[in-house]
Amino acid sequence: MAPGSRKNVAWPPHVVRRHARIAAFVPLLMVGIGVLGTNPDWFPAALILGALTVALAIAVLISTATKGWVFFAGLILGLAVTLGAGLVFQAALMQSQGQRTEVRITSVRTTEGKTGPIYHCRLKRTDGKPMDHADIVGLGCDGTEDAGTTENLLVDPSGWLAPQSADADFSSPVGVGGVGVAIGLWELTVWQTRRIGLREAAANPTAPDRPTRGKPSADNRSKKKRKRR
């Protein structure tokens, strides 16, 4: 067979359907990971889980239908669902229960970044109440001389979200509708890959998990007869 003439291996229909079912439920996991990533303590784990989930989802889609566009569609839509869900959740939670709070910068430490020094400030509420995620970068923390100054920030009393600027606009540019559209396009992609995969399976009935058994050759039959004699 000439190079480049080998066809892509087609999965049998039941495997195609199973892969499509798995891919169809992936957005639920993406939304959960996006929400998890809004908490600074869980952000590193969510980043790793999100990357693995999107990569595995793309692999499942590609295994269902071996088309080049599937990779780009899975990557764009997977990131849109994961990041969009996090932005929508953060905006909704801060809008519903964010409180304008006066905080004091108690200490400042400096680390070196690629473009210059990075200042890390330690915060404390002026009313003496405990505060989660009290270590921040930015939000008025711009130099070592800021120690002892006060700032007004928007604080999540549940402790899930990090403090935000009191002037921040939490009318999410994404919105629930945008995330819904991304999920709908994902499901459309799954349906399309399932349809293509079933068509490829029908055109190639010899599937990887259904090996064909060839008939014994004439030489083998003659050897068996001689052994029986």
Disulfide bonds with the S-S distance in Angstrom:
Cys121-Cys141 1.81
